[in-house]
């Protein structure tokens, strides 16, 4: 009987740990990823120099930004 109770306690602790991870850390991680992505997109947009590029080169640069967004 004591073994079952210990198993139940371990299962409950695991559930609590998983819940806390989901709520606290997963949301924080997703926010960090999105902020990083936003910064990267801003940087890439700011570094496009259309004066010295052909339309094809500009399109390549835009496509690379789209690939970044579609990760």
HELIX and SHEET records of a PDB file:
HELIX    1   1 UNK A    2  UNK A   20  1                                  19    
HELIX    2   2 UNK A   21  UNK A   26  3                                   6    
HELIX    3   3 UNK A   27  UNK A   46  1                                  20    
HELIX    4   4 UNK A   50  UNK A   52  5                                   3    
HELIX    5   5 UNK A   55  UNK A   69  1                                  15    
END                                                                             
